[in-house]
């Protein structure tokens, strides 16, 4: 039980469903595995004496694996199996005395759940009728972000995450669904699942903070083994900026942040009086700007803002799908593991960017970034300002699979795989380090690097377009 922002008590049942993306499941065995999870929920609910249950689809999203398109029908089949398994008295009590709602967070999935046999409630039917009437009157499509409304009511139920931890992580966070958007951006949000809100210079605090993130040592620009351009330039200047509004990505990140916070608390308790190692790797160079750009950063999860440089060819995918550790190495090397690489200095991210020379009206990225109110400035480069939960980092100065912690040379950074970090010593049950900090010295001579191996620990919050200058002249 926990309390909403309004103080009302909410009881949550936490169930871990099967990960259908791992292992060899047939539709029959997947339904059977899901049925066990639903059965456990129903038994727990029946024992509470409460009248109503709001149920989220178990093992949906990335956990559905090859069954993602069949998720509604699979859930319906699993629930029927689960109900049949219940003792008759329990089943009768649920069907006659209790109310169970299946809460669908994705607007596009609603019709598929109805087609699978889930009946819309009277409240849902009334809501939809009102929306249709409003749409006819306004002659535009109404936009419904049901997940955000549930979150405002303290109903942000996410499978495979302790609800109390999610509520704690959410508290104090700006809700991306409440960021005011223009009508065209609202249409984009409804169609693409994300929208880009342009930041203009008159938003002085935000503009100034983003501009500060581009400040770097001019002597270091254009240098490094990963640099692909031979241009001569000495500064990076902010040209355009956008706030990224991605409700589903934000929900995923809040769940990841909750996981980090819960594990950090467990690690603190396990470390005892000796304290936790690794905290001296922080703060970052971006810390001052982060306080202006991201309100309510979670100190107990070492949450901050870092930078990720990229190319125009993959930028739209990164905005839409988020940063993904599975594509590690596609833009640069993987010297410090198969993870998501971030930096605290724009001089580092500038090594990996590629130029976007001019406006192309047929380009899908340009259609979303530029238009009548936002022109293409020419010769721009892109970087993402990323919110990240660094949690407990392990530090190293050596590259490769044989890397060891610089704070404990006996600790191998990658004891099993290049995709996951070591477990924290003296913590039971085991908990892995959340991030890797590659420190200056040894393999690195100029810039620290920050690597995380879980995409749910990062959320791209701003997109920055900048230009390279030599003195007062734009370098094209």
N, C-alpha and C positions, 0 to 999 in steps of 0.2 A: 504494500500500500504506500502511495505517495500523494502529495497534494499538488493541485494545479496552481497556477498563478493566482487564481481567485480564492484559493484555500479549500476548494472542494476535494474530498477524498476520492482517489481513483485506485482501484485494485487491478493489478496486472498479473497475468499468467505468462511466465517466460518458458517457451518451449524451443528446443533445438531440433529442427527438422533435418531430413537427409539432404546431403549435398549431391544433387542429381547430376551435377557437372563432373563429378569424380566417380569413377567406377563404371561397371557395365550394367546398366539398368534396362530392362524391357519395360514396356508400358505397364504390364501387370505387376512386376516387382516394384516399380516406382510408386504405383498406386497403393500397394501393400505397405511400403515403407512410410508413405505419407499418412496412411490410415492410422498407424501406430501413434504418430505425433498428434493427429486430431483427436484420437481416442483419449490420450493423456490430458489434453486440454478440456475435453468434455467432462471427464471424471473430476478434474480439479474444479471446474466451474460448478458442477452439480453439488459439490461439497461446500461451496461458499454460502449458499442460501440467497445469493443475489439474484435479481430478476432478469438482468440483461447482460449479454456478452457481445462485445464488438470484436469480431475476429478478422485478422489480416490473413491473406493467403500465405500458407506456410511453404517455404522453399521456393519462393518465386524469384523473379529478377535473375541475377547471375547464378543463383543456386539451382535454377530450373534446367540449366544445361541444354541438352538437345530437345527437352520437352517444353521449351519456352512458349512455342506457338500452341501447345496443347494444355497449357497451365489451367485454364478455367475448367475444361472437361476433366482433367486429371484431378483437380481439387474436388469436383462434384462426385467423382467415382470414389475417391478416398474417404470423403465425408459419409457417404452411404455405407461403405464398409465399416467405418468407425462406429456409426450408430448401431449397426447390426451386432457388433461385438459387445456393446454395452449390456450390462444386466438389464432385464426387462423393466424393473422398477425405476432404474436410473434413466433409461430411454424414455419411458412414459412421462417422468417428471420433467425432462427437458422439453419434450414435444408439447406437453399440455400446460405447463406452468411457467416456462421460461421463454425468453425471446433471444434469438441469436441473429446478429447482423454480420454479413460478410462485407467488410469495408474495402472498397476498391480505390486505390490512390491515383491510378492513371486513368484519365478521362477516356482515352482511346480504348481501354480494356473493358469498359463497363458493358458495352453491347455484347462482347464475347462471353462474359460471365452470364448475362441474361440468356444468351443462346444455349449455354451449357446447362440451364435449368434453374439458375438462381432467380428468384422472383424479386423485382424491384419493390421496395417498401412503399407504403402510402406517402411517407415523407419525401422519399426520393421522387416519386411520381409527381407530387405537388411542386417540388423544387424544379423539376424539369419543365413542367407546364408553365411555371412562372418565367423561367428562363426563355422559353420559346416565345412567350408573349412579349417579353421585353425586347427580344431580338427582332421581332416583327415591327414593333413600334420604332425602334432605333435604326432599323434597316442595317443591322450589322450583327455579326455573330457574338453571342455572349461568351465570356471566357470564365471557365470554372476551374479554380485550383483547389479541389476538395481537400487535398492533403494539408494545405496551409490553414484552412478553416479548422480542420481537426487539431492541428498543432496549437492553434490559439485556444482551443478548449482543453488542452492537455491530453489529447488523444493521439499523439504521435507514436503509434504502436509500430515498431519495426521488428520483423522476425530476426531471431538469432542474436538479439542484443537486449541486455537487461533494461527493462523499461525505465527503471529508476535512474539508471546511468544516463540514458538518452535524455530524460527530462532535465537532469542536472546539466548536461552538456548544452541543451537547447536554451536554458534559462540565461537571459542576458544577450543572446545572439540576435543580430538583426535578421529579420525574416525576409529572404530574398523576394518572396511573393508580394511583399508590401511596398517594394521600391516603385515609385510612381513611373509609369511608362507612357509614352505617346501612343496614340491609336495604331500607327504602323508597327511599333514595337510590340504592342499587345497581339497584333495579328501574327507577327513572327513567333512570339512565345507560344501561341496556340498551335501554330503549324510546325515549328522546329523543335519545340520543347525547351528553347532558350531564347533570350533576347539580349541585345547589346544597347545599353543606355550611354549615350555620348556624354563625356565629361568635358566641360568648356572652361576656358580660362577664368571666367568670372566666379567659378566655384574655387575660390582662391586657396583654401586650406588643402583640398584634395589635389588640385593642380600643382601646388607648390610641393606637396609631399611626393607626388609622382615624379616631378622634375628632379627632386633631390635624389631619388633612386638612380638617376642616370649619371650622377656625379662620380667620376673615377679618376685615377691617376692617368693623365694624358700620355705619359711616357710608356705606359703599358698597352695602349690601344694599338691594334693591328699586329700584335706579337703573340707568339705561342704556336705549338705544333698543330693545333686544330684550326688555325686561321686559314681561310680559303681565299681571302681577298688581299690584293697587293696595294690597296688604296692608302694614301697618306692623309691622316686626319688626326685631330687632337681633342675633339669633344663630341659628346652625344647630346642632342637637343630634342626635347619633347615636341612632337608635332600634333599628334591626336591621341585621345585616350577614351576608353569605354569601360563602364562597369558591366560585368557579366552577370546576367540573371538566369540561373539554371536551377529551378526548383528541385528536380530529381537529383541532380548532382549535389545540391546543398543537403538534401535529406541523407544521401549516402555519406557525405562527409561528417555530418553530425553524428551518425552512427559510429563512424570510425573514430571520431574524437572521443565519444563516450567509451569506446573500448580502451583507448590509450589512457584516459583518466582513471578508469577502473583498475587497469594493470599497474599504473604508476602508484596508486594507493596500496596495492598489494605488495609491490616491490619495496615501498617505503617501510611497510610493516615487517617485511622479511629482512631488510637491511639492518634494522635495529639501530642501536646507538652509533654504529660506524658510519651511518649516512650512505647516500647513494653515490656511486662513482659517475663521472661523465658530465656533471653539471657545469664544470668549468669550461666546457666547449661553447657555452653561451655567455653573454648575449651575442647577437649578430649585428653586423653593420647596418642592417635594415631596420633595427629596432625603433629608432626615433621616428622614421616615416610610418612604421607599422601602427604606432599609436594614433596617428592622424587618419589612417586609411581603414583600419579594422577595429571597431569598438569591441570591448569586452573580450580581449584575447585571454585564453585560459592558461594562466601561469602554471597551474598544476599539471598541464600536459605539454609544457614548453611550446605553446602555440605561437607562431610568428608569421611574418611574410618573407618569402624568398622569391628569387627570379628564375625564369626559364626562357632561354632564347630559342627561337624556332624559325622555320621558313614558311613562306606563304603557301607552299604546296600542301602542307600538313596542318596548317593553323585551324582551318574550319573543322577538321576532324577532332583536334584537341579541344576546341571550345565545345563541340557537340558531345563528345564521348568522355572527355576528361583525360588526364595524364594516366598512362597505362604502363606499368612496369614490364608487361609482356612484350612491348615493342622496344625494350632497352637495346641500345646500340644501333638503332636505325638511323640516327642523326649524328652520332659520335661513338666513341669507344665505350667499353665496359670495364675499365681498369679497376673499379671499386665495386664490382658486382652488377648483376642484372637488375638494376633498379631505376628509379626516377631521379635524375640528376638535377639539383638546384644549386643556386649560387647566391651569395650575399652582395656581390659586386657586379655592376653592369659590364665592367671590363672583361669579366669572365664569360658572361652570356653572349657578349658581342662576338665572341669567337665562333659561335655556332649559327648565327643568323644568316639569312640570304636576302638579297635586295628585292623589294617590290617596286619596280621602276615607274609604273604609270597606271592610270585607271583603265580597266577593261570592263565595259558594261556587260559582257557575257560571262564574266568570272563569278562563280557562286559566292566566293568570299567577299568580293567587292560589292555584290548586290546587298549584302547584309551590313557592310561597313560604311559605304559611301553613297551619296545621293545629293539631293538639292540642298540639304542643310549641313552636309559634311562632305567637302570636296577632298579628293585624293591629293596629298601634298607633294607627291612625286619623290622617288628615291628614298623610300622609307624601309625600316627594318622593324620586326615585331618581337616583343617579349611579353611574357605573361607574368603578372604579379600574383603569386600563389600563396594562399593561406595553407599552412602546414602544421601538423601536430608532430613535433620532433620527439616528444616523449623523453625516454632515457636514451641518449646517444652513446655509442661506443666510438672511440677515436682511434685513428691509425695514421701512420705516415708512409705505409708501404702498400704497393699495388698487388693485385693478383689474388689467387685463391689461397695462397699461403700467408696472407696478411694477418698480423697480430695486433692486439690492442697496445697502444703506446702507454697506457696506464697499468697494464698487466701483460707482460710479454708472454706469459704462459697461456693467455686466452687467445684462441684462434677466432678471428672475426667470422669466417665461413667454415665452421666445422663439418657441415653436411653438404650444403649446396650453395651455389653462387647467387641464389635467389632469396636466401633468408639468413638473418644474422644469428649470432650465438645467443644462448640463453644467459640470463643474468645469474652470476654465481650466488649461491646460498639463498635462493628463492624457491620455495616449494608451495604448490605445484609450479613447474617451470614457466618462466615468462621470458620471451625474447626481447633483446634490445629493439627499440622502435626505429632508430635511424643510425646512419653511419656518418661521421664527420671526418673527412680527409683533411688533415691539418697540414699547414705549411712546414716544410722540412722533409728530408728524405725524397720522396717521389714528387712532391709539389714545391715549386719555388715561389709562386706569387699569390695564388688565390686558394682559399679554402673551398671545398665542395661538400655539399650535403646530399646524402642519398637516402631515399626511403624505398621500401620494397612492397608497399601496399598502397594501391591507388586510392583507397578510401581514406587515407590519411592526408590527402591534399585536395584543395579546391581552388581552381583558377578564379580569382576575384576581379582582376582588372586586366585589360589588354592595352598595351602601350605601343604606339607607332612613333618611332623616333628617326632622326636624320643624323648623318655624320657631317661634321664641319671641320674645316681647316681655317682657323682664325674666324673670320666673319663670312667665309665663303662655303656654300653648300657643296659637298663632294658628291658628285653624281656618278 
